[in-house]
Amino acid sequence: MNTETLNIIVNKTSNSKLASINWDDLPFGRIFSDHMFVMDYKDGKWENAEIKEFSDLKMSPATSILHYGQTFFEGMKASKTEDGEILMFRPEENAKRFNISAERMCMPEVPVPMFMEALKSLLDIDRNWVPQKSGYSLYIRPFMIAMDPYVGIRPSDTYKFIIFTCPVGAYYSEPVKVKIETHFSRAVEGGTGYAKAGGNYAGSLYPAMKGQEEGFRQLIWTDAKEHKYIEESGTMNVLFVIDGKIITPQSSDTILAGITRRSVVDIAIEWGYTVEERRVSVEEIVNAMKEGRMTEAFGAGTAATIAQISAIHHEGITYDLPAVEGRDFSNKVLDYLEQYKSGKVEDKFNWIVRL
């Protein structure tokens, strides 16, 4: 199997679930489309590319992924225009980042042309699953898992690459309160923070739960060494508007290179805003809130696009931020991105792949 064509075997389901879906009520990540793409890695090459009915996986209790966490994933979205055309937002960037994660997790890459062919083929078959309603989209989840039935700490020799999709509504329905985390850590220098490794998310669950018990929807992670510098917010990159400037932590080996964040930064520069991508200290953020110089704070990620932050807590004090309704940049860029993804504005950055 080469990188130009997959020779995908297609086995369509005879029992579509489309008719049973309430399209006005799509909880995030709980309703799955009819089909999935599956491909196996064996003897140093990808083979057995297939689109089949979305179904459970069969594996040995000794399968490597269950014991040693050799897995990673991506997340992206597709939208549908009024005339039924499917639009994907920067999928090649997801394919490239997928392979960055693969390298860090000691797993085989999926060549970008192969990734894109699999993605397009699956979406073409399940195109009726892409919502046409404003604010709704098709969430796409490509991932890879180690498949050796072997209990031993070494890279697996066999893997599965899978893509499934789910129609979704909004990830966050209202602005979120967050807490700056100064004890637990999400990632360390030299670790896997820049990869979308499953273990990164598993390790964040306990501190996130503790924060939720205190009334905070998400955490703002800080550096593991001193807890003096801002990194990410929950599962998103984080941006601030201070003194009229857009400030965001630069990508690093502890901070995921977010595609939505990169897009927001590129749009802001195009619009003439001053943007600073750099180390951002907790002290700077706290002082800006105390002095009323922070006018906006928000997360940027695939699931939420833009998640407004209504309040930030640090060391026993909660700082309320200006009302979301009056925020200039974040509301404007959210509206622009939503229109961009649905084909309602010019594709001036060449970010859209049409199907």
LINKAPE-V573895 format. One record per backbone hydrogen bond with DSSP energy under -0.5 kcal/mol. CO is the residue of the C=O (numbers start at 0). NH is the residue of the N-H. E is the energy in kcal/mol with one decimal. If there is no record, write none. Layout:
# LINKAPE-V573895
[[CO & NH & E] [CO & NH & E]]
This chain:
# LINKAPE-V573895
[[8 & 10 & -0.5] [8 & 50 & -2.8] [16 & 19 & -1.6] [17 & 20 & -1.6] [20 & 22 & -1.0] [21 & 24 & -1.8] [24 & 26 & -0.6] [25 & 168 & -1.5] [26 & 29 & -1.3] [26 & 30 & -0.5] [33 & 53 & -3.2] [34 & 164 & -0.5] [35 & 51 & -2.4] [36 & 162 & -2.1] [37 & 49 & -2.5] [38 & 160 & -2.8] [39 & 41 & -0.5] [39 & 46 & -3.1] [40 & 158 & -1.4] [41 & 44 & -1.3] [44 & 41 & -2.6] [46 & 39 & -2.6] [48 & 8 & -2.5] [49 & 37 & -2.9] [49 & 51 & -0.5] [50 & 10 & -3.2] [51 & 35 & -2.5] [59 & 62 & -2.0] [61 & 149 & -0.9] [62 & 65 & -1.4] [62 & 66 & -0.5] [63 & 66 & -1.5] [63 & 67 & -2.6] [64 & 68 & -1.1] [68 & 70 & -1.8] [69 & 145 & -1.3] [70 & 197 & -1.5] [71 & 143 & -2.1] [75 & 139 & -3.4] [76 & 88 & -1.3] [77 & 137 & -2.8] [78 & 86 & -3.0] [80 & 83 & -1.8] [84 & 80 & -2.6] [85 & 354 & -2.5] [86 & 78 & -2.7] [87 & 89 & -0.8] [87 & 352 & -2.5] [89 & 92 & -0.8] [89 & 93 & -1.1] [90 & 94 & -2.3] [91 & 95 & -2.3] [92 & 96 & -2.3] [93 & 97 & -2.4] [94 & 98 & -1.4] [95 & 99 & -1.3] [96 & 100 & -2.3] [97 & 101 & -2.1] [98 & 102 & -2.1] [99 & 103 & -1.8] [100 & 104 & -2.2] [101 & 106 & -3.0] [102 & 105 & -1.3] [108 & 110 & -0.6] [110 & 114 & -2.6] [111 & 115 & -2.7] [112 & 116 & -2.1] [113 & 117 & -2.3] [114 & 118 & -2.4] [115 & 119 & -2.8] [116 & 120 & -2.3] [117 & 121 & -2.2] [118 & 122 & -2.4] [119 & 123 & -2.2] [120 & 124 & -1.6] [121 & 125 & -2.2] [123 & 126 & -0.8] [125 & 128 & -2.1] [126 & 129 & -1.5] [128 & 130 & -0.7] [130 & 79 & -0.6] [132 & 135 & -1.9] [136 & 138 & -0.6] [136 & 167 & -3.1] [137 & 77 & -2.0] [138 & 165 & -2.4] [139 & 75 & -1.7] [139 & 141 & -0.5] [140 & 163 & -1.7] [141 & 73 & -2.5] [142 & 161 & -2.6] [143 & 71 & -1.3] [144 & 159 & -2.0] [145 & 64 & -1.3] [147 & 63 & -2.6] [147 & 149 & -1.8] [149 & 151 & -1.1] [151 & 153 & -1.4] [157 & 146 & -3.0] [157 & 147 & -0.6] [158 & 40 & -2.6] [159 & 144 & -1.9] [159 & 161 & -0.5] [160 & 38 & -1.8] [161 & 142 & -2.6] [162 & 36 & -2.6] [163 & 140 & -2.9] [164 & 32 & -2.4] [165 & 138 & -3.0] [167 & 136 & -2.0] [175 & 309 & -2.5] [175 & 310 & -0.9] [176 & 216 & -1.6] [176 & 217 & -1.3] [177 & 312 & -2.3] [178 & 180 & -0.7] [178 & 219 & -3.0] [186 & 223 & -0.5] [187 & 190 & -2.4] [191 & 194 & -1.7] [191 & 196 & -0.5] [194 & 196 & -1.1] [195 & 72 & -1.9] [196 & 199 & -1.1] [196 & 200 & -0.8] [197 & 200 & -0.7] [197 & 201 & -1.9] [198 & 202 & -2.4] [199 & 203 & -0.6] [200 & 204 & -0.7] [201 & 204 & -1.0] [201 & 205 & -0.5] [203 & 207 & -1.9] [204 & 208 & -2.6] [205 & 209 & -2.3] [206 & 210 & -2.2] [207 & 211 & -2.2] [208 & 212 & -2.0] [209 & 213 & -0.8] [210 & 213 & -0.6] [210 & 215 & -2.4] [211 & 214 & -1.5] [217 & 178 & -1.5] [218 & 220 & -0.7] [218 & 233 & -2.2] [219 & 180 & -2.5] [220 & 230 & -2.9] [222 & 226 & -1.2] [227 & 281 & -2.8] [228 & 222 & -1.7] [230 & 237 & -0.5] [231 & 220 & -2.5] [231 & 233 & -0.5] [232 & 235 & -2.5] [235 & 232 & -2.9] [236 & 299 & -2.4] [237 & 248 & -0.6] [238 & 297 & -2.4] [239 & 241 & -0.6] [239 & 246 & -3.2] [240 & 294 & -2.3] [240 & 295 & -1.2] [241 & 244 & -2.4] [244 & 241 & -2.5] [244 & 246 & -0.6] [245 & 275 & -2.9] [246 & 239 & -2.6] [247 & 277 & -1.7] [251 & 254 & -0.7] [252 & 193 & -1.0] [254 & 251 & -1.1] [255 & 257 & -1.8] [257 & 261 & -2.0] [258 & 262 & -2.0] [259 & 263 & -2.7] [260 & 264 & -2.5] [261 & 265 & -2.4] [262 & 266 & -2.5] [263 & 267 & -2.6] [264 & 268 & -2.3] [265 & 269 & -2.0] [266 & 270 & -2.1] [267 & 272 & -2.5] [268 & 271 & -1.2] [272 & 274 & -0.6] [273 & 245 & -2.7] [274 & 276 & -0.5] [275 & 247 & -2.4] [275 & 277 & -0.7] [277 & 249 & -0.6] [278 & 280 & -0.5] [279 & 229 & -3.3] [280 & 284 & -1.8] [281 & 285 & -2.8] [282 & 286 & -2.6] [283 & 287 & -2.1] [284 & 288 & -1.8] [285 & 289 & -2.6] [286 & 290 & -2.3] [287 & 292 & -2.4] [287 & 293 & -1.3] [288 & 291 & -1.0] [292 & 242 & -2.2] [292 & 294 & -0.7] [295 & 240 & -2.8] [296 & 308 & -2.4] [297 & 238 & -2.7] [298 & 306 & -2.5] [299 & 236 & -2.1] [300 & 304 & -2.6] [303 & 305 & -1.9] [304 & 300 & -1.3] [305 & 307 & -0.6] [306 & 298 & -2.8] [307 & 175 & -2.8] [307 & 309 & -0.6] [309 & 320 & -2.7] [310 & 177 & -2.6] [311 & 318 & -3.0] [312 & 179 & -3.0] [313 & 316 & -1.5] [316 & 313 & -2.9] [316 & 318 & -0.5] [317 & 319 & -0.6] [318 & 311 & -2.2] [322 & 325 & -1.0] [323 & 326 & -1.9] [327 & 331 & -1.6] [328 & 332 & -3.0] [329 & 333 & -2.0] [330 & 334 & -2.1] [331 & 335 & -2.1] [332 & 336 & -2.7] [333 & 337 & -2.4] [334 & 338 & -2.1] [335 & 339 & -2.7] [336 & 340 & -2.8] [337 & 341 & -1.1] [338 & 343 & -2.7] [338 & 344 & -0.7] [339 & 342 & -1.4] [345 & 347 & -1.9] [346 & 349 & -1.1] [350 & 89 & -3.1] [351 & 353 & -0.5] [352 & 87 & -2.8]]
